[in-house]
């Protein structure tokens, strides 16, 4: 009825009637949005707003609501285009570029564009509006993600400095637990452990229930080799968030260090049971409410929960030709593959649990169980570089180096910056006597992640074999220094959400 009775003509003599019609439309669409959002009917809401576009020319309120509806429906690319139109309609509102920056960084991974929107937020009102500190926070997150994607050490340090400068630009009175957490995380990535501890403690003082701060605190304790204290921190956080997979994966690693692989394996099996229960509940809910939609984030900062990895985004273009070759080789092993039905993120989580079990079984020298687990993971995502990497690990454990080399090369072909595959491929070349190729691959691993002590240690072994004792000793010294601040899991495993 609203669409039918809307005044479409732009003639001046019906301006008052047209304004009254638009106000009525806004009221009706606001009520419609409240009702449909509660029921999760985001696609229906988008269709309704789309029909309103014919009489909502330059009506900021309806356009902004349309952008939010598109984002909730998972249509992030189109949502960004609508937000750009909203910015042109109301350039003085900092909330719109703030949302645009969030969409770019958290969903589309358009880092440069997200940073540009963050600068736009900061520049509005000469830095005096209430959302200015949020602009600096998003700007710091953008530069932090740029630092992780940078391949040159100079660029990486430059972006890390810009990220810290942006975080510290937030006035101390405006720093909430999220800002303090990100400052601590950035110091941790730079291996500045005392400064990181100082800020993560402040974050927990502000909000003692901030789970990502607990995860960071546990990893910082583990970097100081206080594994039992780190395990206590994780157990404390799990009291409030018993099913949080990020915390549980850290717990598994810490239990392996403190209590042995048996306890860690039991935790993984409990995670599988919990996954099965959650999946059944989700499946039954979707069967009861087939029209309900839920948008899942595509954040590429989840360790093990996103099988693409952030590293593969940066290297995707240069790896296209090798990907085609690898997929043709692997295709023969997946003739019976059937895509899994259900929420994609749930299957990603289950895959990572199976792969974690593979590592534990290899540590316990139970290769048969490890092989069964990797078969389970392969039945879900047979072309994941993480699954191929684990296949290589099993063959390496059996000292079948040629087969291991094949799977590591397949994994690297899909993701040229997967550090663990590069590290193990370098060692395989070393075991096969090809030390020149081993040095080249390990240098690639060091360039991909210069803070990994495993890469430097393996490099020292290869250089020592080649008789380059001075360079080998320098690499060993670097490895020892980095190992002293190495956490149980990489600091990059902590998710970055644009809040």
Secondary structure, DSSP 4 states (H G I P E B T S, - for coil): -HHHH------GGGHHHHHHHHHHHHHHHHHHHHHHHHTT-HHHHHHHHHHHGGG-TT-HHHHHHHHHHHHHTT-HHHHHHHHHHHHHH-TT-HHHHHHHHHHIIIII--HHHHHHHHHHHHHGGGGTSTTHHHHHHHHHHHHHHHHHH--SHHHHHHHHHHHHHHHHTS-GGG--HHHHHHHHHHHHHTT-HHHHHHHHHHHHHH-TT-HHHHHHHHHHHHHTT-HHHHHHHHHHHHHH-TT-HHHHHHHHHHHHHHT-HHHHHHHHHHHHHHHHHHHHHHHHHHHH-TT--------TT-TTT-TTHHHHHHTTGGGHHHHHHHHHHHGGGGTT--PPPS-HHHHHHHHHHHHHHHHHHHHTT-HHHHHHHHHHHHHH-TT-HHHHHHHHHHHHHTT-HHHHHHHHHHHHHH-TT-HHHHHHHHHHHHHTT-HHHHHHHHHHHHHH-TT-HHHHHHHHHHHHHTT-HHHHHHHHHHHHHHHTT--SS-GGGS-----
